[in-house]
Amino acid sequence: MIRKQSNGKWLADVRPNGRDGKRYRKQFKTKGEAERWSAWITTGKTRDKEWEPKKKDRRKLGQLIDLWWDSHGHHLKDGERRRQVLRNLDQNLGTPIASDFTSTDFSAYRTQRLETGTSPATLNREHAYLRAIFNELARLDLWHEPNPLAKLRQFKVDETELTYLTDDQIITLLIALDTGEYADAGLIARICLATGARWSEAETLRAEQVHPNRIDYGRTKSGKNRSVPISDCLYRTLADIGPGRLFADSYNGFRRAINDLEWELPRGQLTHVLRHTFASAFMQRGGNILTLQRLLGHASLTMTMRYAHLSPDHLTQALDLNPLA
């Protein structure tokens, strides 16, 4: 029985098992609440508040991005850059309510961006960042709805052709760097060619990372420390520079040298061509792919396998094992 009280509230008075059974009584602000609670009691449910309908999560996507940043994102090495990408994405999507956002919405957004010239690789990166937001908040028990991007496939992107320098190009480049006013770019380039280091790893090298016949790289992109052997000549050169950081910022100097040589390198491979050259030469001279993975500091062997086709074993097998051999 449900009736309105003199105090304006509604009283639900229920005996699920008849007049001789246990009596349940509770007051509510509205008749609807009283009816739902009464139905819940009658069906024998016992968990608190289960009779109440689930409230819809009305948080906006931007709020989830801020929550992700506070609870997880600020710990990431590229967290600040990723947060900015996500904030721009939220604005481009129209700052939607997260629970209303669907894969169809993101698919339409991707199509629009493709038409304006945005690359599929960039859109895949945004897709991955946004999907990770929902996954991470769900893991932390801060999001209880389905991940709207869980089943949406990313674009299939052709693997970028890796460019590397020939022996003659290496000589030409080093001569240009040594004779031009490019700050420390020449020595940094030699370190990249000798150890496979990323430009940023070599450019920020400190004296305490250089040891007799090896360089220790820490705080790397993969988060793993690694040591790479170096020649005695390169060690003595670096040891003579002095304590603290060894080099000034020289990225722009290297870029100017490439421009002066009028070389056209693929987008995104300006200084990375040195790392590709190290890896390519390593494999062409018979190096082991697992050793190369450790030297480059790749977290996954999949990344290193891009160089596997350069191994002379692969080339010999193509001659010996083809069906016309």
C-alpha positions in Angstrom: 0.0 0.0 0.0 1.2 3.5 -0.9 -0.3 6.6 0.6 0.6 10.3 1.1 1.5 11.4 4.6 0.5 14.7 6.3 4.1 15.8 6.0 3.9 15.6 2.2 6.0 12.4 1.9 4.8 9.1 0.5 4.7 6.0 2.7 5.3 2.6 1.2 3.8 -0.1 3.4 4.5 -3.6 2.1 4.0 -7.1 3.3 5.5 -9.3 0.5 4.4 -12.6 2.1 0.9 -11.6 3.2 -0.6 -10.1 6.3 1.3 -12.6 8.5 4.7 -11.9 6.9 7.4 -9.4 7.6 6.3 -5.8 7.2 8.4 -3.2 5.3 7.7 0.6 5.6 9.6 3.5 4.1 8.9 7.2 3.3 9.9 8.9 0.1 9.8 12.3 -1.4 7.9 11.2 -4.5 5.2 8.6 -5.3 7.4 7.1 -8.1 10.2 6.3 -5.7 7.8 4.7 -3.3 6.3 2.6 -6.1 9.7 1.4 -7.3 10.9 0.6 -3.8 7.7 -1.3 -3.2 8.1 -3.4 -6.4 11.7 -4.1 -5.4 10.8 -5.3 -2.0 8.0 -7.4 -3.4 10.3 -9.2 -5.8 12.7 -10.1 -3.0 15.7 -8.0 -4.0 18.0 -7.1 -1.1 20.8 -4.9 -2.4 20.7 -1.3 -1.4 19.3 1.2 -3.9 19.0 -1.5 -6.6 15.4 -0.5 -7.0 16.5 3.0 -8.2 17.1 3.4 -12.0 20.7 3.9 -12.9 21.5 7.6 -13.3 23.1 8.5 -16.6 26.6 9.8 -16.5 26.4 13.4 -17.7 30.1 14.2 -17.6 31.6 15.8 -20.7 34.5 14.3 -22.6 36.7 17.2 -21.4 36.0 16.3 -17.8 37.1 12.7 -18.5 40.3 14.0 -20.1 41.1 16.1 -17.0 40.3 13.1 -14.7 42.6 10.9 -16.8 45.3 13.5 -16.5 45.0 13.8 -12.7 44.8 10.0 -12.1 47.2 8.7 -14.8 48.3 11.0 -17.6 50.7 13.2 -15.7 52.9 10.2 -15.0 53.5 9.6 -18.7 56.6 10.9 -20.4 54.6 12.3 -23.3 51.6 13.0 -21.0 51.5 16.8 -21.6 51.7 16.5 -25.3 49.0 13.8 -25.3 46.7 15.9 -23.1 47.0 18.8 -25.6 46.1 16.5 -28.5 43.1 15.2 -26.5 41.9 18.7 -25.6 42.1 19.8 -29.3 40.2 16.6 -30.2 37.5 17.4 -27.7 37.0 20.8 -29.2 36.9 19.5 -32.7 34.3 17.0 -31.7 32.1 19.7 -30.1 32.8 19.0 -26.4 30.3 16.1 -26.3 28.8 14.4 -23.3 31.0 11.3 -23.0 28.1 8.8 -22.5 26.4 10.2 -25.7 29.6 9.9 -27.7 29.6 7.0 -30.2 31.9 5.3 -32.7 29.7 6.8 -35.4 30.5 10.3 -34.2 34.2 9.6 -34.3 34.0 7.9 -37.7 32.2 11.0 -39.1 34.9 13.2 -37.5 37.7 11.1 -39.1 36.1 11.4 -42.5 35.8 15.2 -42.3 39.5 15.5 -41.2 40.7 13.2 -44.0 39.0 15.6 -46.5 41.0 18.5 -45.1 44.3 16.7 -45.6 44.9 15.1 -42.1 46.9 11.9 -42.5 45.5 8.5 -41.5 48.4 8.0 -39.1 47.5 11.2 -37.2 43.9 10.1 -36.9 45.0 6.7 -35.8 47.0 8.3 -33.0 44.0 10.4 -31.9 41.9 7.3 -32.0 44.4 5.3 -29.8 44.7 8.2 -27.3 41.0 8.6 -26.9 40.3 4.9 -26.6 43.0 4.6 -24.0 41.2 7.3 -21.9 38.1 5.2 -21.5 40.1 2.0 -20.9 42.3 3.6 -18.2 39.4 5.2 -16.4 37.5 1.9 -16.5 40.5 0.2 -15.0 40.6 2.7 -12.2 36.8 2.3 -11.6 36.1 5.9 -12.7 34.1 5.0 -15.8 31.3 2.4 -15.9 30.0 2.8 -19.4 31.2 0.8 -22.5 34.2 2.2 -24.4 32.6 3.8 -27.4 35.8 3.2 -29.6 36.4 -0.4 -28.5 35.2 -2.0 -31.7 36.1 0.8 -34.2 39.0 -0.2 -36.4 41.9 2.1 -37.2 42.9 3.0 -40.7 45.3 0.6 -42.3 48.5 2.6 -43.0 51.2 1.6 -45.4 54.6 1.2 -43.7 56.8 4.2 -44.2 59.8 3.5 -46.3 62.9 3.8 -44.1 65.6 6.0 -45.7 69.3 5.4 -44.8 72.5 7.0 -46.0 75.1 5.4 -48.2 78.8 5.3 -47.3 79.4 8.2 -49.7 76.5 10.2 -48.2 77.8 9.7 -44.7 81.2 11.1 -45.7 79.7 14.0 -47.4 77.4 14.8 -44.5 80.2 14.6 -41.9 82.5 16.8 -43.9 79.7 19.4 -44.3 79.0 19.3 -40.5 82.7 19.6 -39.6 83.4 22.5 -42.0 80.2 24.5 -41.4 78.9 26.5 -38.4 76.5 23.9 -37.1 77.4 23.9 -33.4 78.0 20.4 -32.1 75.9 18.7 -34.8 78.9 16.8 -36.3 79.8 15.0 -33.1 76.2 14.3 -32.2 75.7 12.8 -35.7 78.7 10.6 -35.2 77.3 9.3 -31.9 73.9 8.5 -33.6 75.7 6.7 -36.5 78.0 4.8 -34.0 75.3 3.7 -31.5 71.9 4.0 -33.1 70.9 6.6 -30.6 67.9 9.0 -31.2 69.1 12.5 -31.8 67.6 13.7 -28.5 69.4 11.0 -26.6 72.8 12.0 -28.1 72.2 15.7 -28.0 71.4 15.7 -24.2 74.3 13.3 -23.4 76.1 14.0 -20.1 79.7 13.2 -19.2 78.7 10.7 -16.5 76.9 8.6 -19.2 80.2 8.1 -21.1 82.4 5.3 -19.9 85.5 3.6 -21.3 84.2 2.1 -24.6 80.5 2.4 -23.9 77.7 5.0 -23.5 74.8 4.5 -21.1 71.4 5.8 -22.3 68.8 6.4 -19.6 65.3 7.9 -19.5 64.8 6.7 -23.0 61.5 6.7 -25.1 60.8 3.0 -24.2 61.6 3.7 -20.5 64.4 1.1 -20.5 68.1 1.9 -19.9 70.6 0.5 -22.4 74.4 0.5 -22.9 76.0 0.6 -26.3 79.7 -0.1 -27.0 81.8 2.7 -28.7 85.2 2.8 -30.1 88.2 4.0 -28.1 88.6 6.9 -30.4 85.1 8.1 -29.8 85.4 7.6 -26.1 88.5 9.8 -25.9 86.9 12.5 -27.9 83.9 12.6 -25.6 86.0 12.3 -22.4 88.0 15.4 -23.4 84.9 17.7 -23.6 84.4 18.0 -19.9 81.8 17.5 -17.1 78.1 18.0 -17.3 76.1 18.2 -20.5 78.4 17.7 -23.5 76.6 19.5 -26.3 74.5 22.6 -27.1 71.1 22.2 -28.8 72.1 21.5 -32.4 69.0 20.2 -34.2 68.6 23.4 -36.2 72.2 23.2 -37.2 71.7 19.7 -38.5 68.6 20.8 -40.4 70.5 23.7 -42.0 73.3 21.3 -43.1 70.7 19.0 -44.8 69.2 22.0 -46.5 72.6 23.3 -47.7 73.3 19.9 -49.2 69.9 20.0 -50.9 68.9 16.6 -49.7 65.3 15.7 -49.5 64.5 13.3 -46.7 61.1 11.8 -45.9 58.9 13.8 -43.5 59.7 12.8 -39.9 63.1 11.3 -40.8 65.4 14.3 -40.6 67.7 13.3 -37.8 66.1 9.8 -37.6 67.9 8.9 -40.9 71.0 8.5 -38.8 69.4 5.9 -36.6 68.0 4.1 -39.6 71.5 4.2 -41.2 73.0 2.5 -38.1 70.3 -0.2 -38.1 70.5 -0.8 -41.8 74.3 -1.1 -41.8 74.1 -3.4 -38.8 71.8 -5.8 -40.6 73.5 -5.6 -44.0 76.8 -6.6 -42.2 75.2 -9.7 -40.8 74.0 -8.5 -37.4 71.5 -10.4 -35.2 68.0 -8.9 -35.1 67.6 -9.5 -31.4 70.9 -7.8 -30.7 69.7 -4.9 -32.8 66.6 -4.7 -30.8 68.6 -4.3 -27.6 70.9 -1.7 -29.1 68.0 0.4 -30.4 66.1 0.0 -27.2 62.9 -1.1 -28.9 60.2 -2.3 -26.5 58.8 -4.6 -29.2 60.6 -6.8 -31.7 58.0 -5.7 -34.2 59.6 -2.3 -34.5 63.1 -3.9 -35.1 61.8 -6.3 -37.7 61.5 -3.4 -40.2 65.2 -3.9 -40.8 65.2 -7.7 -41.0 64.8 -7.7 -44.8 68.3 -6.1 -45.1 70.0 -9.1 -43.7 72.4 -10.8 -46.2 70.9 -14.1 -45.1 67.5 -13.0 -46.4 69.1 -12.0 -49.7 71.0 -15.3 -50.1 67.9 -17.3 -49.3 66.0 -15.4 -51.9 68.5 -16.7 -54.5 68.8 -20.3 -53.1 65.2 -21.0 -52.2 63.1 -19.5 -54.9 61.2 -22.0 -57.1 63.5 -21.4 -60.1 66.7 -21.9 -58.2 
